[in-house]
């Protein structure tokens, strides 16, 4: 799939088939995340891959009533190693650059998933403290997003986009 086609056709998927994902595909998706640009090439993003359905269900309960997350066969928690970025760029690095780097990694993950025929969704609304405690994430590493992965069990509708003239 051409990159522009992936960008134009990717959609958030919130219904998944109960079909396991091939481990190699999941690792290729994570690898795509590692290839994202990052401030100073620090590669300050970290990834936690979750396949345990008990853990997935527990996390779903702490994602602002987004219970559909529990149906995803795989979650990828994307984190930012903020203290590492702060060491190089101070407060701006901690508060902005680390988040931007994680967001670039997330976009790569979403596009790679779509290219491989795997549905995904970027989830940003979750209890950060619960997630950090549940997964043993150190204090200086902050969860930025949860990405759900699975084979789609829905046909997403066309998305409305703002007119280009309005955005530029």
Backbone torsions as a table, in degrees:
resi	resn	phi	psi	omega
1	UNK	NA	135.9	176.8
2	UNK	-73.3	147.8	-178.1
3	UNK	-54.9	-45.8	-178.0
4	UNK	-63.8	-34.7	176.5
5	UNK	-67.1	-41.7	177.8
6	UNK	-61.8	-42.6	179.1
7	UNK	-63.3	-43.4	-176.2
8	UNK	-74.9	-24.5	-174.5
9	UNK	-109.9	-9.7	-180.0
10	UNK	-66.2	138.5	177.2
11	UNK	-138.1	154.7	174.8
12	UNK	-73.1	130.2	-179.4
13	UNK	-112.0	130.3	-177.9
14	UNK	-123.9	5.5	175.6
15	UNK	-129.7	126.9	-174.8
16	UNK	-124.5	145.9	171.1
17	UNK	-71.5	147.6	176.7
18	UNK	-86.2	68.3	-178.4
19	UNK	-129.3	125.4	-177.9
20	UNK	-63.7	149.1	176.1
21	UNK	-90.7	144.7	176.1
22	UNK	-66.8	127.3	-177.4
23	UNK	-56.7	-38.3	-179.8
24	UNK	-63.2	-39.1	177.4
25	UNK	-64.5	-42.6	179.3
26	UNK	-61.5	-43.0	-179.7
27	UNK	-67.9	-33.9	175.5
28	UNK	-66.1	-35.6	177.2
29	UNK	-66.2	-45.4	178.2
30	UNK	-63.5	-41.5	178.3
31	UNK	-58.4	-40.0	177.0
32	UNK	-60.2	-38.0	177.1
33	UNK	-61.5	-36.7	-178.5
34	UNK	-71.4	-16.1	-178.5
35	UNK	-87.8	0.3	-178.5
36	UNK	-68.4	152.4	173.8
37	UNK	-66.9	152.2	177.4
38	UNK	-147.1	154.8	-179.2
39	UNK	-56.5	124.8	178.2
40	UNK	60.4	18.4	-174.9
41	UNK	53.3	33.3	-179.8
42	UNK	-71.8	-20.4	-178.1
43	UNK	50.2	53.4	-173.8
44	UNK	-85.7	18.9	176.3
45	UNK	-97.1	151.2	177.1
46	UNK	-135.2	150.4	-175.8
47	UNK	-128.0	136.9	174.4
48	UNK	-119.5	120.8	-179.7
49	UNK	-100.4	125.9	-176.4
50	UNK	-120.9	124.8	177.2
51	UNK	-120.8	-12.0	-179.3
52	UNK	-70.7	115.0	-175.0
53	UNK	-63.1	-30.4	177.1
54	UNK	-65.4	-43.1	179.0
55	UNK	-68.1	-41.5	178.9
56	UNK	-60.3	-45.1	179.5
57	UNK	-63.0	-39.5	178.7
58	UNK	-63.9	-43.2	178.9
59	UNK	-65.5	-41.8	-179.6
60	UNK	-57.2	-33.7	-179.9
61	UNK	-68.5	-12.6	-178.3
62	UNK	-117.6	30.9	-179.6
63	UNK	-122.7	51.8	173.9
64	UNK	45.5	58.6	174.8
65	UNK	60.0	29.9	175.6
66	UNK	-100.8	64.0	-172.7
67	UNK	-65.4	-18.7	177.8
68	UNK	-59.6	-22.8	179.8
69	UNK	-57.5	-32.3	-178.2
70	UNK	-61.7	-19.6	-178.8
71	UNK	-85.9	-10.8	-178.8
72	UNK	-72.2	132.7	178.2
73	UNK	-69.3	-25.3	-177.2
74	UNK	-141.0	141.1	169.7
75	UNK	-119.9	143.3	169.3
76	UNK	-119.8	119.6	174.9
77	UNK	-94.2	120.7	179.9
78	UNK	-98.8	125.3	-176.8
79	UNK	-120.5	160.0	176.1
80	UNK	-118.7	129.8	176.8
81	UNK	-86.6	79.1	-168.7
82	UNK	-65.2	-34.0	-178.8
83	UNK	-66.9	-31.9	178.1
84	UNK	-66.3	-41.6	178.9
85	UNK	-69.8	-38.2	179.1
86	UNK	-62.6	-35.0	178.9
87	UNK	-58.2	-36.8	-178.1
88	UNK	-91.4	-32.1	-171.0
89	UNK	-128.2	9.0	177.7
90	UNK	68.0	-153.4	-175.8
91	UNK	-61.2	-38.6	178.9
92	UNK	-62.4	-39.4	177.0
93	UNK	-63.6	-43.5	-179.3
94	UNK	-65.5	-46.1	-173.4
95	UNK	-86.9	-25.8	-175.2
96	UNK	-120.5	-56.6	-172.3
97	UNK	-61.9	-40.6	179.4
98	UNK	-62.6	-40.2	178.2
99	UNK	-67.3	-41.7	178.4
100	UNK	-62.8	-41.8	178.9
101	UNK	-61.9	-44.1	178.9
102	UNK	-63.4	-40.0	-180.0
103	UNK	-64.2	-38.7	177.3
104	UNK	-64.5	-40.4	177.6
105	UNK	-64.4	-40.2	178.8
106	UNK	-60.8	-46.3	-179.6
107	UNK	-61.2	-41.4	177.1
108	UNK	-60.3	-41.8	179.5
109	UNK	-62.1	-45.2	-179.4
110	UNK	-62.8	-44.2	-178.9
111	UNK	-69.6	-40.2	178.1
112	UNK	-64.6	-40.1	178.1
113	UNK	-59.3	-49.3	-179.3
114	UNK	-59.9	-43.6	179.9
115	UNK	-60.7	-32.5	-178.7
116	UNK	-89.9	5.1	178.6
117	UNK	78.4	22.5	-179.5
118	UNK	-112.4	130.6	177.7
119	UNK	-75.4	152.8	-179.6
120	UNK	-152.1	162.4	174.4
121	UNK	-150.5	138.0	178.2
122	UNK	-89.1	117.8	179.3
123	UNK	-112.1	121.4	-179.3
124	UNK	-112.2	-9.9	-177.0
125	UNK	-100.6	102.7	-179.7
126	UNK	-156.2	163.1	177.7
127	UNK	-81.5	101.5	-175.4
128	UNK	-60.9	-41.3	-179.6
129	UNK	-63.9	-44.0	178.3
130	UNK	-60.3	-48.4	-177.8
131	UNK	-59.6	-45.1	179.8
132	UNK	-62.4	-43.8	178.8
133	UNK	-65.3	-47.7	-176.7
134	UNK	-60.2	-39.5	-175.2
135	UNK	-99.4	1.0	179.2
136	UNK	66.0	37.1	-179.5
137	UNK	-80.2	126.6	179.5
138	UNK	-59.8	153.7	-175.4
139	UNK	-57.1	-34.8	-176.0
140	UNK	-86.9	5.0	174.1
141	UNK	-115.5	123.3	-174.4
142	UNK	-110.0	126.8	173.6
143	UNK	-63.8	132.2	-178.6
144	UNK	-106.5	-33.4	-177.3
145	UNK	-163.5	158.9	170.4
146	UNK	-114.8	128.6	176.6
147	UNK	-108.8	123.9	174.5
148	UNK	-89.1	143.9	178.3
149	UNK	-133.4	142.1	174.7
150	UNK	172.6	167.9	175.5
151	UNK	-74.9	130.9	-174.0
152	UNK	-65.0	138.3	173.0
153	UNK	-118.0	31.4	177.9
154	UNK	-153.4	158.2	174.8
155	UNK	-108.7	102.1	-176.1
156	UNK	-63.8	146.8	179.8
157	UNK	-78.5	161.4	175.7
158	UNK	-62.4	146.7	-176.8
159	UNK	-101.7	141.0	175.4
160	UNK	-85.4	133.6	178.0
161	UNK	-121.8	146.7	175.0
162	UNK	-62.3	149.7	174.9
163	UNK	-65.0	138.1	-179.0
164	UNK	-54.8	-39.8	-179.7
165	UNK	-61.4	-31.3	-179.7
166	UNK	-74.5	-28.3	-175.8
167	UNK	-87.3	-34.0	-177.2
168	UNK	-81.6	NA	NA
